[in-house]
Amino acid sequence: MNLTNKIPGALQGVIDAGDLSGFVTLTWRKGEIVQLNTLGKRDIAGDKPMTRDTMFRIASMTKPLTSVLALMLMEEGKLRLDDPITKWAPEFSGMKVLKSASGPLDDVYDAPRDITVEDLLTHRSGLAYGFTSVGPIAHAYQDVLGPPLGNPHGPDMWMERLAGLPLSYAPGERFHYSHATDVLGFLVGRVAGTSYQDFLKSRILEPLGMTDTDFWCPPEKRDRMAKLYKAEEGAPLKDVSFVHEDHPPAFCAGGGGLISTVDDYLTFARLMLNRGELNGVRLIREDTFNLMASNRLTPEQREIPFMGIPFWMGQGFGLGVSVITDPEKQAWMGAGSAGAFGWPGAFGTWWQADPEEDLILIYLIQNSMELGPESASQVATGQRMGARAALPIFQKQTYAALGKGPPLF
């Protein structure tokens, strides 16, 4: 694989234009790292460069790890995909469903069935995020639950508050991106008889040696944290970083709370590419991995736009990851072979494992996007043009080097 310096040169142009502060990108293929780029600054005011060990808030790149935990419990016979979550989370008994997802909160009907474990894994639970919703339910999520990350409530209180809100759609009806994986994380903890955070550490992070991955950054590592920046037209990047806590948070969001590094996440991605095993550590069986990385959405569900765009054109969603089903159709928004899988994060982070090419791509930035009520329509359009173009440059230039698709320039 001949990767030229076109990728770092193009990404540096985005930094020079003031659209993003910096990048850490990695390409792993056939057992080795074939390209690693550390560009720009992790801290502009402090004049600190991006480095290989820079720590990032990876947001929804957390979701695949939480999903693997649930599948580990499934293999142990402690839960099943078709189990109703009320078995461990009675708060969600007798749920109501909005007659219109954007309608009044009191215009509801009885849910036809309980939410299942599979509903959580596939975002077909009927739950929502405020930022993926419109109308009264969007604002209710913000008012009742608080922000999606950095939540002030403990897990049990948060679950009770969430269960008090109506579902946007009936369970199983459609993919609607949501707090489902946060619920899954707390559910996993209840099934395992421990906290979600402790279970994640003991069953994934410690066995794989992911020592820089956690829900908080301790004081001795904070100098390595990348600042979170917000880009606004006509203005310099604004530092909107989260305030560091003095201790691990009570609310460890299984849907988006982890901090990690490129090497730590590469370890997890390599395990996934190897169908559940790495260096003698097996987390899930190969048949379980195959379930996870196979599309489970119906053709009708894939016709429904996600975040205002035809996201499912050429791809589907399995048990916690998206998967490319038709590379030519999917190429309008990215690049990859049939069977390639991954999932992005709200702060611009992204990863993909491609079994056909024995390839892993990891792309880490810290770009703040609006996560308030009714912001779904701005997710794909609320960044400067250079910031939006940077990830496709990385994706398409990498695959062009493999002979898949023309280079961008």
N, C-alpha and C positions, 0 to 999 in steps of 0.2 A: 504493500500500500504506500503510494508516494504522496504524502501530504506536504504540500509546499507551504511557504509562508504567507499565502494568500489569506488564510483565515485570521491569523493575528493581525495582519495589516489592515484588513477590513474592519475588524473589531476595534482596533486602535482608532480608526476614523470616527467611530461612534463616541468614543471617549473624548477625542479632540473636539467634537462638536458640542460637548456638554450634555449629551443625552443620557449617558450612564457613567457611573464612577469607575467601574472596572469589571473584570471578568476573571474567573478561573474556569477553564474548560479542559476536558480530558477526552482523549480517544484511546480506547483499549481494544486490541484486536489480536486474536489467536495467541493469547498468553502473555502479551506484553503491552506496555504503554507506548503508543506510537506517536502521540503528540500530547503535550501538556503546555497550556498557555496561562501565564499569570500576568495580567495586563491592568494598568491603571492603579487606582488607590482603593484600599479598604477603608481609609479614613482621610478625607480630603483636607480637613482643617489641621489634622495632625501630621499630614504629609507622610502617611504610612502606606507602603505599596501592598498590592495584593500578593500573597505568597501561597505556596502549595498548602500550608497548614492553616490558612485563613478559615474562620468559622462563619457559617451562614445559617440564617433562619431558613429552613428548607420548606416550611409551610406544608402543602398537601403532598409533598414527597414523603411525608410521614405515613400516609394512608396505606401504602403497600406493606409496611412493616406491621401495622396493626392488623391488616388482613391476614398476613401469614400467621400471626399469633392465634387468631380465631381458627384457622385451618389446622394448626397444631392440636388444638383442643378437639377439633372434629375427628382427627385421626386417633386421638386417645379415647374416643367414644363419650366425651363429656358434653358434646352438643352436636346437633345435626343442622344441615342447611334449612330444613323445613320446620325446625323448632320455632314456636312462637316465642318472641323475646319476653313475653309476660311471665314465662317460667322463672326468669331471674330478675325481671324488671316489671313488677306488678303495677308500677306507676302508669304503664302504657296500656292498661286494660280499658275497654270501653271507649276507644278513641273516636272522635268526631272528625268528619271530613268536610272541607269547604265545598259548597255547591259550585262556586266559582273561585279559582285560585287567587283572583284579585278582588273578590267580593267581601261583604261584611263578615266579621268574625263570628257573628251569631247566626248566620245563614248556613246551616250545616246539616249533615245527615250522619247516621251511624255507620262507622267503618264496616264494610262487609266481612272482614276477617282481621285477625291480629297481624301485626308486623312480624315477619320471620327473620331469622339470621341471614338468609340469602338476600332478603330485601335490603338489609343494612349494607351488605357487601356490594350490592349492585346499584345502590342509590335509588331503589324503587320502593322505599318505605313510605313515601308521602311526606316525610319530614323535609325541611327546607333550610336554607341560610337566608338571612335578611337580604344579603347582597345578590342572591339569585332570584328574588321574589319582587313582586310589585304590589302596591295597594296596602290595605291595612295589615295583612300578615307580615309584610316586610318590616313595618315599623314595630309590630308586636314582638318580633324576634329581638330587635334592638332594645326595646323597652324592658322586656321580661328577662332576657338572658344576658344582655350586655354585649360587648364586642366578641367576635368569633375567636380571637386570641387574646391572651392576657385577661381571662375571665375572672371576676372577683368571687365567684361562688365555688364551693366545694362540689365534688362529683354528685353526691346524693341530692343536694339542694338543686343543682343545675338540672339533673334528670327529672326531678319533680316539676320544676318550672317548665321545662320543655314539653313534658307530657300534658301539661295543662293547656297547651296551644292546639288548635285544630290542625289536622293534616292538610296539606295543599292538594293532595291527590290520594285516591284510594291505594292501599298497599298493593304493589305489583303492577300498577297501571302504567307507569312511565318512569324513565330516568329523570330525576330532579335532584341536582347537586345540592348536598345538604350536610347537616350535622350527623348524618347516619354513622360515619366512621368514628366520631367522638363517642356516640352511644355504644358502638361496637367495642371500643376500648374499655369503657367502664363496665360493659357486660362481660368482657373477657376477664377482668379483674374479679368480678363477682363469681363467675364460674370457677376460676382458679383458686378462689379463697384468699386473695391477696390484692394489693393495689395494682392497677394497670401498669404504673411506672415500674414497680418492682418486678412484675412478671416480664415486662419487656426487657429489662436489664438482665434478668437471670436466664431467659430463654433465647434471646437473640443477641443483644449487644455484647455481653460478656463472652459467650461461646465463640463469637466471631471476632473478638478483640476490637470492637468499635469503641475505643476509649474516649473519643472526642464527640460522641453523640449522646445528647441528653436533652431534657426539657428546660435546662437553665445553664448559664455559663458561670462557673465559679470564678472568684476574683482573680486567681492566678492565671486564668486563660483569657481574660477580657481584652487584653491588648491585641489578641488575635481576631477578635470579632470584627466582621465587616459592618460598617454603618449602613443603616437603611435610609435610602434617599428617595425623595419625591421630585419628579420632574414636572415643571410647570412652564408653559410657553412664555418665552421672553424673560425667564428668570434663571439664576443659577440653581443647581441642585440643592434641595433643602434637606437637612438632616432631620429625619423623623423617627429615629431609632427608639426602640422600646427601652424603658427604664429597667436597669438590671435589678433583680431581686437579691436579697441577702441570703436566700435559702431556696430550695426547690419549691416550685409552685404547688398549691393544693390542687389546682385544675391543670392536669396534664392532658392536653388535647390530642387524642389519637388520630384526629383528622388533620392536624397541622401544627403541632407544637414543638417539633424537634429542631434542635440546632445540630449541625454536622459539618464535616469537611469532605473534600473531594475524595480523599483516600478511604475514609470510613464508608462513604456511600458506594464507592467502587467495590468494596468488599461485599456489601449486600447485593449489589447488582450482579457481581460475578456468581454469587450463590444462586441467584435467580436464573441467570443465563445457563447455569449448570443444572437446572431443574431441581433445585432444593438442597444441593450439597456443595460444600467447599472445604477443601483441605481436611477431609475426614469428619467434618461437622455436617450432619444432615438435619435440617429443620423440618422439611416436609417430603413426603414420598413423591416420586416422579408422576404418578397418576394424579396426585393432588395438585401438583404444579400444573399439569395439563388442564385440569378443571379451572384453575385460577386464570390461566392465560388463554382461555377460549371465550369467544363472544357469547354472551347470554341474553343480549337484548334482541327482541323480535324485530323483524323488518319494519313493522309499524312504529315501534319505539325509536328506531334509528332515523325515521323520517322527521321526528320532532327536533327543531333547532335547539342547540345548547348554547347558552350565553349569547343568543341572538345570531348565531352563525350555524351553517349546516355541518356541525362538528363531526357527525357520524358518517359523512361521506367517505367510504373506503375504510372505515374502522368501526370497531364495536367495543364493548366493555365486558370484562370477565368478573372475577371475584377480587376486585380492588385495583385492577390495572386496565388500561385501554390496550387494544390489540389491533394491529393493521390487518385488514382482511382483503383489501384491494389496493396495492401500492399506487397504481396509476390514478385512481380516484382520490386517494389520500394525499397525493403529491401537491395538491393545491395549497396545503397548509404546512407541509413538512416533507420528510423523506424517510424511507425505510422499506424493508422487505416484508412480504407476507409473513405474519407471525411475530413481527417485532412488537415489543410491548414496553410500557412505562407509564408515567404520570407526572404532570408538572406541579409547580407550586405557585402560589399567588404572588410571591415576590420575584417572579421571573425565573426561578430555578426549574430545571428540566432534566430528565434522563430517559434513555431508551436502551434496551438490550435487543439485539438483532441476532437470533439463533442462526439464520441462514448465512450470515456473514461472520459469525463468531465475533461480534462487535458490541461494544458498549460506548455510548456517548454520555457525558455529563457536562452540564452547562450551569454555572452558578453565578448569579448576580444578586444585587439587593436593590430592587426597584419597587417602591411602594405604590400600590394601586388602591383605589377607593374600595373599601369593604363595608360601606354603610348601606342602609336600606335603599333598594331600588337602583343600585349601581351596576346591575348586570349588563345593561345596554352600553356601558362605558368600558367594560373590561377589555374588549378587543380594540377599542378606539381611543382610550384615554391616555395613551403614552405618545411621546414624540415619535415621529416617523423612524428616526434612527434606532430608537430602542425597540420598536416593533420589528424592524428588519434584521436585527442582529442575530436572533436565534435561527431564522431560516437561512441566513448566510452560513452559520456554523453547520447546520444540518445538510444543506444542499452541496456545499463545497466538499464535505466529507464523503458523501455518497458519489459525487462526481469523480473523486479520486479512486473510487472503486469501479468506475465505469458505468455508474447508474445515474443517468441524467446529465445534462450539460452543466458546466460551471456557470455561476452567476455572472462572472466577468473574466 
